């Protein structure tokens, strides 16, 4: 392993719209984040991933960019961004931006020119194609529902002679896809990224990057839904040839600047991991969605995994990464619901349940990501009606459930549970009105839990979820090599209630080992650890020390029953030093 500056990073994801409003307009903003940097420094994180703050008409809350070099007025100014970068730097915190390179907004000047003039120099920055027989060029379904093609109104200035032209959008129609085949477009994007790095940005989370290459044959695909459309995956996801674009992006931008990059790259296959996130790979690290996006994009397929099912998903992901690439373990982000709701029964949404979940993901291989509010133990908002939601995909998923034959009540239940807005309700700062998020009317409702679950109360409580996340971060920082790069050794893979894994790191005579144990059961459980330890190891001795526990004190020795077993409390989470 070569040493890279980001290997010991602990990243905190901020959804700026919902983090802290400094001017009372009901929307979070950049000065709000700056105000809260001391809170983040106290938590101990070392980098912030900021969801998009660029100029945008907000059809998809900033993932539709109309000016890559401007800040959306609702979030503040370029000056505010520079202040944030400088103030974060003073606290040892780096800033990572969200790079949306697959598409822009339909309000971007490039697209406005392209769509209104077939001769525009920007026409070839996007993907325009002619349909046939009044139908779009292909039958591909967009990620947010409906066809990927939107027609250029015939007779309009942008229509070619004869009309029948369409532009392609993998996401919403307000998010036209960029044409990566065009070298001029690619160079514009690279220049823009350099420009941000000149401002002191240290890395990037790269949005939807596995969609940038399309099958140049643009074939129709077998219809697979009642809408008469077909999943676009075979023609648009990690399509062969994409590596060339990604390698150029790395070589022209990220590598010379030593930037950290984490790819939102759905669809990368295990055998491709070495290329994507291995040493010298296309990105520094990669997110794996298989253990978080349980419904695989179709929310009416929602399910609550058992401990054994969750273990299978996580272990498969970790084993897939073994020796190949660097992961970015996480349980929450702005596209998911809250993790207690996703993985636990309601009666387990306690401090113990939430901290046990924390332990489970936080010590996996790679660079860990914490999402705002996760460190407080926030849960899904209790939605009561459809008009409380804001998210574009929530409305689409509601319609999809109806179209699949579910009742309105069922469809509502699915979005209530799975809506992306669950992660987007305002951050809970204190027990004042609007949880201290804003003095105005918040853009999304505030979770009624704020009276007890809030940053101010939890900072003062040594037994809070926040205090526990602080300890987890401190522990990870103490053993950066072990937790970033150490081997992942699965244990107890047939136990129905326990998830147990070991991390082990050996270098130049130094051998560090830790055992992570999570009891998902509401009952006490016995764990036989006599065989844990691998070849030549002694197992765990009576004196093994608790490095971190949600039911025992750090520094205590583990203590075994005369049978040799460890008795675990309900929902106990433990990290043992071996
Ligand atoms: C990514 C983002 C998501 C956004 C989509 C389109 O998946 O995480 O929030 O809607 O890309 O840009």
Boltz pocket constraint, residues with backbone or C-beta under 6 A from the ligand:
constraints:
  - pocket:
      binder: B
      contacts: [[A, 60], [A, 63], [A, 64], [A, 100], [A, 171], [A, 207], [A, 208], [A, 264], [A, 334], [A, 335]]
      max_distance: 6.0
